[in-house]
Structures are given as structure tokens and as C-alpha cells.
Amino acid sequence: MLDMVIIDSPLSQSVMVEGHRFEIQIYRGEDTLWTLEVVNENAISYVRDELFPTDRNALGAALADFENNPVEDYLD
């Protein structure tokens, strides 16, 4: 079994969008780029295929997604 070290970004956060709570989770392995995961209030997770060079880039992508897409895209 591999023991992978996961590094959580301090930029991970909880946000309210149009009355719905979402958890923005940003993390990486020791030698990988940053992963962006958004979890809705029903514990449904959306993980971006794209990896990010910095945790700030990942957070920016999450916030831009909420600004540019209907919140319903993240509720199903």
C-alpha cells in the first residue's frame, strides 16, 4: 500500500452561493499540482480534471465557476 502525503491548502474554504453552502477543497500530493474539489451541501463532490500550478489559481477557478455558471450546475 502506498502512503501518499496529502497537503491541504490554507485557501480551502466554505462559501455561500445563492443560499447554498459549498466547500471548496484544494489539495495536492507532495510532488503534484493542486487539485480543486467542490462539495455541495448534499455531500456531492465535483473534482476538476484540470490541475493547477498554485492553490491561488485553483481558488480563482472555483470562484470564477460560481460567477459564470448557474448554481444549479453544482446541486445535482
C-alpha positions in Angstrom: 0.0 0.0 0.0 1.3 3.5 -0.9 1.4 6.1 1.8 0.6 9.3 0.0 1.0 12.5 1.8 -1.8 15.0 1.1 -1.2 18.7 1.6 -4.3 20.8 2.2 -4.2 24.4 1.1 -5.0 27.1 3.7 -7.1 28.6 0.9 -9.7 25.8 1.2 -12.9 27.4 2.4 -16.7 27.3 2.8 -18.8 29.6 0.7 -22.4 30.5 0.3 -23.7 30.9 -3.2 -27.3 31.9 -3.7 -28.3 30.4 -0.3 -26.4 27.1 -0.8 -23.3 26.1 1.1 -20.3 24.7 -0.8 -16.9 23.5 0.5 -14.0 24.5 -1.8 -11.3 22.0 -1.1 -7.8 22.5 -2.6 -5.1 19.9 -2.0 -2.1 18.2 -3.6 0.3 15.3 -3.1 3.9 16.0 -2.2 5.1 16.1 -5.9 1.9 17.0 -7.7 0.0 20.1 -8.8 -3.1 21.4 -6.9 -6.5 19.6 -7.2 -9.7 21.5 -6.9 -12.8 19.8 -5.4 -16.1 21.4 -4.7 -18.5 19.6 -2.4 -22.2 20.7 -2.2 -24.5 20.7 0.8 -25.6 17.1 -0.2 -22.0 15.9 0.0 -21.8 15.5 -3.8 -18.3 16.2 -4.9 -17.1 17.8 -8.2 -13.4 17.4 -8.9 -11.9 19.4 -11.8 -9.9 17.3 -14.3 -7.5 20.3 -14.6 -4.7 20.5 -12.1 -3.4 24.0 -11.0 0.2 25.2 -10.5 -0.8 27.1 -7.4 -3.6 26.9 -4.8 -4.5 30.5 -5.6 -5.1 29.5 -9.2 -7.4 26.7 -8.0 -9.3 29.0 -5.8 -9.7 31.6 -8.6 -11.1 28.9 -10.9 -13.6 27.8 -8.3 -14.8 31.4 -7.7 -15.0 32.1 -11.4 -17.0 28.9 -11.9 -19.6 30.2 -9.4 -19.7 33.6 -11.1 -20.0 32.2 -14.6 -22.2 29.2 -14.2 -25.7 28.6 -12.7 -25.6 27.4 -9.2 -27.9 24.5 -10.2 -24.9 23.0 -12.1 -23.5 22.1 -8.7 -26.6 20.9 -6.9 -27.4 17.7 -8.7 
